[in-house]
C-alpha cells in the first residue's frame, strides 16, 4: 500500500450530469491523502472523491518522469 497526498486540485468531467454539457467536478482535493495500489502492469490506481477508480501514474520506472503525477501528488 502506498499513500499519496494531493497538492493541487484535480478536476474532471462528470458523466452523470442531467444537463447537455458535462460538468467539471473535483476528482482529488489538495491536502487530502489517497491510498494507491499498483496493478500487474505497474499502473498506480486510486479512487476519487466519489469512489471512481483512476490511474494517476503509469509505473514506478517512469514515476520520476511523470510530470502530471508530480504536479498533483507527492508520496506521503
N, C-alpha and C positions, 0 to 999 in steps of 0.2 A: 504494500500500500504506500502511495506517495501522496503527500499533502501539498497543495499549491495555494498561493494567495493571489487573488486578483488585484492588480494595481491600477487598472483602468477599466471603466465600464465597457462591456461588450454588448452591442446591440445587434439584433437580427429581426427578421420578418416573421410575423405570426401567420400561420396558415389557417387559424381558427377565427378569422375576422368575419363579421357579418356585413361588412361594407365592401364596396367594389375593389378598393385598393388594399394592399397589405399594410397592416400596422407594424411599426417598428416597436420591438419590446426589448427590455433589458434581459439578456441571457445570463450574464455574470456581473456581479456588483463589486466595485472597487472596495477593498478591505475585507471581503468575505473569503473564507477558506473553502476549498473543494477537494474531495478525495478523488484521486486519479488511479485508474487501473491501466495496465498495459496489455494489449491483446497479443495474440500469437504472431501478428505481423509487425509488432513494435509500435503500434499507434497508441498515443496517450488519450484515454477516454475519460470523460467526466459527465456529470449531469447538470443541466442548467437549473434555474430557479423554479422551473415547472416540471422538473424531473425528466426532461427530454435528454437523451444521450447526444454528446458531441465529441468530435475529435478535436483536441486542442494542440496536438503536436504529432509529428509524423515519424517518431522514432528517436531513441536515445542517441544513435550515431549522428543524427543531424540536429539534435536539440540545440547545440551550441550555435548553429547557423540558422535556427528558426526564428527569424525576426518577428513574426506575428506573435509567437508564444512569449518572447521576451518583452514585447511591447505591452502585453496584457497580464502576464503572470510571472511570479517568482516561485521557486521551490522553497517551501517553508521548512 
